[in-house]
């Protein structure tokens, strides 16, 4: 389990270093002063400005897209793509058959020419 990207071994090392640096008696005072400082910072105008700027930066791409009208273009492109997909997926009509009264059986444009072909030579060469 990680808290703020700090694993249990790293947390144990930080606590050990804090005890070594501050000593067991002064660790409580150090914790209180760090907590008070963080509390002041979180309630300060600087922190509010940082949070507001962060939110503006997160929403900036969406706002720019709306201002540029890209959402309209994206919507139109998706509609065109769906229309093309529906056109492609439409069933294909089968070729006309003799029993189909709606069409004529297609005939080849050039029927094979059987008269111009040279008959095979059945005799063995001498």
N, C-alpha and C positions, 0 to 999 in steps of 0.2 A: 504494500500500500504506500502510495506517495502522497505527500501533502506539499502543494506548491512546487512540485518537481524535486522534492527532497525525500529520499528514501530513509528507511529506519536506521541504517548504518551511518548515513551522513548526519542524521538528527542526533544520534548518540555521540558522534564526534564533536558536533557543535556544543552539546551540553557539557561534554568533558572539557572542552577548551574554555567554556564560560566559567566552569568551576575552578579551573586552574588559574585563569586570568583574574577573576574577581574574588575568588575565595568563597567558601561556603557561607560565610556571614554576610558578605556584601552582594551576593547573588540576588537576594530578595530586593535590595535597594535598586540594583541595576534593572531588574525586571519591572519594577514600578516606574522607574524613570523612562524606560523604553516604551512602556505602555502609555504613559502620559504624553510622551512626545508623539507617538503614533496617533493618539486620540486627537491631539491638537491639529496635527497635519491633515487628518481625514475631515475634520470640521472646518478647515480653513478655506478661504476663497481660492487659493492656488489649486487645491484638490478638486474643487468644483469646476474650475476652469479646465483642468486636465481631463476630467470626466466628460465635460461638454465637448471639448475638442475631439476626444476619442469617438464619441457618438457621431459627430459631424463627419469625421473621416470614414467611419463605417458606412454611413448613409450617402457619402459623396458619389460613388458610382451610380447608384439608383437615381439620385437627383439629376445627375448629368445626363443620364439616359432619358429621363422624362423631359428635360429641357430641350434635348436634341431631337426628340421625337423618334428615338430608336425603337421604343416599345411598339409604336404604330407599324414601323417597318418590319419588326419581328413578327407581329401579329399577321400582317399581310403575307409575309413569306410562309408562315405556317399554314395559312389558309390555301395558298397556292400549292404547297406541297401536299396537303390533304386532297385537294382536287385532282392533282396529278396521280396520286396514289389510287384514288377511286377510279380514275379513267383506266389505269393500268390493270386494275383488278376486275374490271367488267368481264363477264363471260364472253368468250369468242364464239361467234356463230360457226356452226359446222359447214363444210362445203356442201353444195346442193347434191341431192341424190335423185335417182330416177323416180322415187316415190314422193319426193318433195315437190309439190306443184309450184313452189315459189321461184324455182330456179332451173337453169339448164345445166346439164353436166358439161363442164368445160372440156373442150377437146384440145389436144396439143396443136400449137401453131404450125409446126412442120412435122407431119407424120414421118416415121422412119421410111426411107427409100429402100425397098427390098430389091428392086430391079437392077440397081447400079452396082450392087455388091458382086464381087468376083467369086464364083463358086470355088470351094476348096478343091485342090487337086488331089484326087484319090489315088492317083498312080504314084508308085514309088519311083524315085529318080534312078535313072540307069547309070 
